[in-house]
Amino acid sequence: MQLKQKRIDFNIISDDNKLLLLNEINNHILLDEKPSLFLDIISDTDIFKAYPFSMLYKLKETDQSPIHHPEGNVWNHTLLVVDEAARQKNISKDEKAFMWAALLHDIGKAETTKNKKGRITAYNHESVGADLCAKFLREFTTDEKFISKVRGLVRWHMQILHVVKDMPFADIESMKEETDINEIALLGFCDRMGRTKADAKNEINNIKIFLEKCRSS
């Protein structure tokens, strides 16, 4: 005899429904070819606007530089990144941590994005996002090892840009202490590909340079 799976009422905000939604998101990001289809459907529901999912909902209202992100707001970018991550996840050493990091990687942009005379920036969003993603996940799990993995990926996902361009924000040693450079390379590739008009050949070359510099450090 099979038990009937409990359905989510997206109009009722309760702890039970929040946990059901989290499990649904987990299933879709791990099993779907394009998790964005499900994520986009739920993104305007009442429960998604409630805490802690509201941390992700805010990304729909967070603009990005049209020069670097012609796809639009942070949520649009996140959906593209998650779909790319779904295509690449079999390369990851921990698919679950990797896919959650892809979903939460820019969660810090809602708090850090500034628009100064038309120039949009989100400085330090990776550090802010690392703490926010841990806060989000602790609403649902006490698995600190898992949370630490996701947090590390979110915290260091911008290092590819910093290392390749020899920017002062590059910190290879600290990154190595907290996370796996190969996982960062994979997430960073998905992040860069999560833009319209992304150049795959150029991004692959940047990943090679990043790994070479990290390994020789």
N, C-alpha and C positions, 0 to 999 in steps of 0.2 A: 504493500500500500504506500503510495507516495503522498507526502504532506503538501498541501497547497501553499505555494510561496505567498507570503504576505505582501500586499501591494502598498505602494506609497500614495498617500493623499497629499499632493503638493500644496494644498490649501490649508493644511493643518500643520502648525509649527509645534512639534513636540520632540522630546529627546528620542523617542522610539523612531519617529519618522526621519530625524536627522541621521541616526545610525543606519537606517535602511538606505537612505540616499547615499551616504558615504560608501556603503557596500556596493551599491549599484554603480557608482562612479569607479570604484576599484575594479569591478568586473569589466566595465566598458573600456577603461584605459589599458587593461591587460589583455583583453580578448578581441576587441574590435580592430578592423583595419583602419577605420577612421573614427576614433573616439569623439572627434569634434562634433559629429552629427548628434550624438546624445547630449553632449555638454551644451551645445547651443540651444537645444530644445528646453533643457531645464533651467537655463540661465535667467529666464524672466519669471520664474515661479516664486511664489511667496516664500517658500522654505529656503530657496537659494539666496534670497535677499536678507535672510535672518542669520544671525551670528552662529557659527563661525564662517559659514559659506559666504557671508557678506564681504569677507576679505577678498574673495574672488570676484564677487559681483561688482565691487568698486572698480575693478580693472576695465569694465565696460565704459566707465566715465572718465578714464585716465588717458589723456592724449599722449601721442608720441611725435617725435620729429618726423615730418613727412619726407625729409631727405633720407633718413636712415630706416624709416619704417613706413613705406608707402601703403602698407596694408591697413593702416589706421590705428585704432586704439590698442591698448595693451591686451585686451581680451581677444581681439582678432589675431594678434601676434601669438598669443598663448595657444589658441586653437591650431594654428599652423605648426607650432613647435610640437604640440602633443601628437599630431598626425605624423610628423616626421619621426618623432621618437618611437611611435608604434611600428614604423617601418624598420627601425634600427635596433629595437629592444633585444632581439635575439643575440646581439653582440655583447650586451651588458652582462656583468657578473651577477647582478641582482636586479632583475627586471622590475620588481615591484618598487624598490627604492628609486630606480631610474625613472620610471613613469610618473611617480608622484613628484619627483624633483622637476620633471618637465612641466607638469601642471602648475607647480607652485614657484617656479624659478623666478618669476617677476612679481611676486606678491608684494614686494616692498615698494614697487613703483607708485602705488596709490598714495603712499605717505611721503614719498621723496620727490615726486614730479613737480617741477616749477616751470612757469612760463613767464619769461622776462622779455617783454617787447617782441614776442613772437618766437623767441628761442626757447625750445623745450628741452629741459634736462632732467635727469633722474640720478644725480650723483649719490653714490653710496647705497643704491637700492639693493645691492646684493647682501650687504651686511645687515641692513634693516630687514630684508626679506628672510634671512637665515633665522632670525629670532621669531618673526611672524609665522614662518612655516612650522617651526617647532611648537609654537603656541596653538596653531591650528590642529596639528596632529595629536597633541596631548588632550584635546577635547574628546578623542575617540580611542586612544591606545596608550598603554603604559610601557610599550616596547621601546625602551630608550635606545637600544642598539639600532633599530630601524629608524627612529627619529633622528639619531645622530648621523646616519648615512645620508638621509635626505637633506638634513641641515647643511652638511658639508658640501654637498653638490650645489645647493642653492648659494651658499656663501662664496664659492670659488668659481662660479660659472662664467664670470667675466675675465678670468685670468688669461684666456687665450688671446684676447685683444691686447691686454696689458703686456704679456710676455712677448708676443710677436712684434709689437711696436716699441719694446724696451721702455715702457712707460714707468714712472716712479711708483705706480700702484702695484707693479709686479712683485710678488712675494712667493717665489717657488717653494722655498723651504717650509714656510708655514702651511702652504697648500698641501704639500706632501705629508705633513704631520697629521692633517685632518681628513684627507680624502685620497682617492685613487686618481692619479693623473690621467689614466686611460678612460675612466668614467667621465672625468671632466671634459676630456677631448671629445667624447661621444655626445655628451649633453651640449657642449659648446657648438659642435657641428649642427646639431638639431636647432639650436637657438639661432644660429646664423642663417640656416636654411628656412627658418620660420618667418620669412619675409617675401613679399612679392618681388619678382625679378632678382632673386638670389642667384649668385654665380657658384654653382657646385664645384667646378674645377678650382676656382680661386680659394674656396673655403677648405677643400681637401688639402690644398697646398699649405694653407695657414695651419691646419691641424698637424701636418708633418713638421713644420718649423717649430711649433709649440712643443711637441713631444721631444724633438731633438734638443731643444734648449733646456727642457726639464730634465732630461736624462744626463745631459752633460754638466748640469749644475752641481 
